[in-house]
Amino acid sequence: MRHASSLRLNEMNLQPTLKNELVKLIPLKEEDFETLYKAASDPLIWEQHPENNRFQRHAFEKFFKGAIDSRGAFLVIDNKTGEVIGSSRYYDYDENNNSIAIGFTFLTRKYWGTAYNRAMKTLMLDYAFKFVETVIFHIGEKNIRSQKAILKLGAKKINELKKSENSISFVYEIKKNSWLDIRKF
């Protein structure tokens, strides 16, 4: 009998519906484009991001196509209002390292500095740790908001990756055992 954390990715549904008292994550579908673009069209959402033009339709179309093609993306909904407030996704499963990444996340500004990011990431981490031992996060070096948010969840910075001549991503990780310890409190 295999331990739950040693299950293969093909046994993990990358787009389950996840829900808690604040947010609901549902599989992102093609027909969600206009609704999600409306949420993403605020330039300030993207100002610290390496691709800071995602508020423009042509750039968001590329982002959205990547989300759909990943087959691991979510539409994030505020449970209290039913409003679409952002998106996130699972990506980069690494069988050898028993890890998966969470990222490409954004929330509308109304939800910054609230419990919503933690609620969303908690759902995603709890689910991922049923299948893997490590969750990775790639965050642009200038994206201070996301760096602070991921540190608050207990992530540790483990590396820096040069994505292009002008772009560096910081790599953070959370190990399953660390997360389980954090969740006790």
Secondary structure, DSSP 8 states (H G I E B T S, - for coil): ---GGG--GGGS-SS--EE-SSEEEEE--GGGHHHHHHHH--HHHHTTSSSTTTTSHHHHHHHHHHHHHHT-EEEEEETTT--EEEEEEEEEEETTTTEEEEEEEEE-GGGTTSSHHHHHHHHHHHHHTTT-SEEEEEEETT-HHHHHHHHHTT-EEEEEEEEETTEEEEEEEEEHHHHHHHHT-
